[in-house]
């Protein structure tokens, strides 16, 4: 895969999260100070995460619960799977840039691994398309958390998904597994939960989505979005992450935190749900 230009400039710094590096670092530190996770609460090595992707003001605290789990587990390679909220004709998209830019610096794209993934997908008749000048927030918004918790650099394998078919997601996860086999990588699924329901209804729907995650049932996570029984805008990303990490040996999912936009806005009539989860290989 030939990359076409240099770093992708952030279209959301200064709106979805702080555009000033010092301010952003202070805000991130504030999120992590609110996290309370006991070492005994987590057993095994984390190889996957589910993390919300609203503006930091809304879901930053819940996101910090996920990233706190890997605070002392830096990786050289991070896969971020996210939805793509704009129109696209293709099921899988990635960046045409060689790096992502945030106020905290640049994150290099893992070009070799991305090329390998593309080749694996092509062999299954699946095309992954490079894009430029995208405004997608759900993938980029995870990067400042990783830059904040790890002093060592890491490379990024970014994929945005429009797919809704379980068989295609399985094929994608198989192709990704072949790239990650034998690697100490972290696979992140970027997803919010239900959108714009009254608080009580949102909590019921989100509880079902989190249960399907906890049950390590990627097919049911995807089905919940398709039939609205357990909606999550990144259901395909979650399903792909779960299926990939299962092949990598993961056998347990722990829900770390749940919140809604009402916790910040006070508006309980139309809320968005946020959940954080860790996928682990338990001892």
N, C-alpha and C positions, 0 to 999 in steps of 0.2 A: 504494500500500500504506500503510495507516494503522498506525502503531506504537502499542502499547497502554499502555506504561508506560515507566519510565525505565531506568536501568542494570541490567544483569543482574549480580547478586552472584555472586562466585565460589564454587562448591561444592567446589572442589578445592584452593584455596590453603591451605597448612598441612598438606597430606597428599601430594598429587602433586608439589607444589613448595613452596618456603619461603613462609610467610605473612607474614613480615616483610620490608619493602622493602629494608632495608639488607643483611640476610642474603641475600636473593634476588639482589641486585646483585653481592655478593661471589661467590656461587656461579656466577653466569653468567660473570663475569669469569674465574673459574677454568677454566671449560670452554673459553673462547676462547683462553686461554693455552696450551692443549694442542694447538691446531690448527696444523698445518704445511701450508700450501698455497703453492706457488711461483707467482708471477705468470704464468710461462710455462706453467703447467699448465692455465690457463683461457684460452680464446680466444673472444671474442665477448661479447655482452651477455646477461646472464641474465634470462629472463622467466618461468621456472618453476622450482620446487623440489619435491623429494620429501624429507620430513622425518619422522623417527619421532615417536611421541607417547606413549611410556611415561613414567613418572615421571622427573623430571629426574635423579634419582640413577642411573637405569639407562641412559637414552638421551640425556642432556643433552650429552655430549661429541660424539656423532655428529651431533646436531642442530646443534651449533655449527659443524661443518664446512660445513653448508649455508648458515647465516646469515652466516658469514664472507665468502662469495662476494659477498653484496649489502651488506656493511658500509658501503661507500662509494657505494652506489647507492640512496639513499632514494626511495621512491615515495609519491605522494599516495593511491594506491588499492592495496589488497592484497585479493586473493581467497583465502580459505582454504576448500578442499574437504576434507571429512573424512567418515569413516563415522559412523553413529549406532548405538551399541552396545546401545541399549534397543529394546524392541518399538515399532514404528510401522507404521501402515497405509499410509503414503504413501511414495513414492519419494524425494521431495525435501523437506527441512525447512530452515527458517531461524529466526532469533530474532525474537521479538515485542518485544524491548527496543530502545532507541535507542542503546545502548552496551554494551560488555563492561567489567567491572571486574576489575582485578588489583591486587596490592599496589603496582604501579608507576604506577597511575592508570587512567583510563578511555580506551577506544578507541571512537571514534564509529562507528556503523554507517552505511554509505553508503546513505542512504535512497533517493536519487534513482536510483542504479544498481540497487538491489535492486528497486525498483518497475518499472524498465525490464526487468530480467530476468524478473520475474513476468509482465509483459505479453507478452514474447517467448515464454515457455513456454506461456502460455494460448493463444496463437495456434497452437501446435502440439498443443493438447489435453493439455498437461502441467500439473499443479497443484503448486505449492510452498506448503507449509503453515507458518504461523507457530506457534512453540511458546514456552511460558514454563516457568520453573522446571525446566529440563532439567539433568541431571547430567552431560551429555556432556563428557568431558575432552579428547578428541582435537583439538578445534578450539581451545578456550581455551588449552591448554598451549603453543601456539605464540606467543601474544601477548607474554609477557615477553621473549622473545628479540628480537622486533621493537622493543619499547619500549626495550630495552637498547642496540641498535646504532644507532638513529636518534634524533637529538635533535628532528627535525621531526615534527610530528604526521602521522598518516595515517588514512584511513578504511578501514573493513573491510566487505567483502562476504562474509558467511558462509553457506555452504551445507553441509548434512549430507545424505549420500546413503545410501539403503537399496536403490537400484536394482541389478539384476544383469543387465539386458538391454542388449546392445551397441547396438541400434538406438535405444533410449531415451537412452543415454549420448551417442550421436552427436547426437541432437536437442538435448539439453541443452547440449552443447559449442557447437553452432551458435548457440543462443540467447545463451550467454555471450559468444561471439566478437563478436556484434553490439553488446553492451554495451561491450566492451573495444576495439573497433576504433578506432585512432587515439589510444588512451590509453597512457601509460607506466605500465602496471600490472605487478604481480607476482602470479603464480598459484601457490599453494602446495597441494600434495597432502599431507595428513597421513596417514601409514600406517606401521605396523610390518610386519614380514615374517612368517616362519613362527612358530607358537606351539607350545611344549611338546613339541618333539621332542628326542631326544638330540643333543648338539652336532654330531657328525659328519653326521648326517642333516639337521639344520637348515642346516648350511653348504652341503650339496649343493642343497637346495631353494632356499635364498636366492640361491645363485649363479645359478640358472636365472631367478629373478625379476629379479635385477639385469641379467642378460643381455637379457631382454625389454625392460626399460627402456632399456638402452644401445642396443638396436636400434631404439628409437623405435617400438615396436609395441604400441599401446594395446589392440588387440583381444586379442592374446596375453597381455598382462598380466591382463586380465579373465578370460580362459579359464583361466589358471593357478590362480586362486582357485576357479573353478567346478569344476574337475576335480582339484584338490589337487596338481597337478604343480608349481605355483609359487605357493604360498599367500601372500596379503598381505591383512590385514583391511581395508585401504583401497584395494583393487584398483580399485574403481569410481571413487574419487577420483583415483587415479593415471591411469587411462584417460581420464577426463574432462579432466584437466589436460593430458595429452599431446595429445589431439585438439584442444583449444582452442589451445594454444600452437603447434601445427603450423599452424593456420589463421592465427595471428598472425605466422608467418614463421620460427619456430624450426626448426632443422635438425640439431641435435646434442644428445646427452645425455651427460654425463660423470658417472661414479660417483665420489663424493668420499670416502666412508668406509663401512666395514661393521664392525659389532660385534655382540655378543650379550650377553644378561643374564649369561652365565657369566663375562664379564670383570669383573663387579662382585660377583656372589654366590659364584663358585667352583663352582656347581652345574652340571655338564655333562650331567646326566641329563634335564633338562627346561628348555629354554632358549627365549627369544624373540629373534628376529633384528631388527636395526635397520640401515637403510641410508639414506644421504644422497646425493642426486643433484641436478645442476643441468641445466636445459634452456636452451639458448642459441641466439641468432641469431648464427652465426659470420660473420666478415668474408669 
